[in-house]
Amino acid sequence: MISVIYAIKLELKLNNKERSLMARHSGYARFGYNYALALYQRVKDWTVPDCQV
């Protein structure tokens, strides 16, 4: 059995206003990703201290 995988490459032709909007949106998405990653790492590394009565 032969399987073929195709890839399509697209290029957006943006004007200056659209280009700046895309840059802002991608920057905000990156900020959100980094924030969530830092939050995950803090939660993962957090340990519950043993309660001694």
C-alpha positions, 0 to 999 in steps of 0.5 A: 500500500502506498500512501502519499502526503501532500503539502500546500504552501501559502503566502499571505499578501498583506498590506502594512496595516494587516501586517502590523495587526498580525504581528500584534496578534502573534505577539499576544498569543506568544505572551499567553503561551509563555504565561500558561507555561510558567503557570504550569511549571509552578504548579508542577514543581509545587509540593504540599508540605507534610502537616505534622500535628 
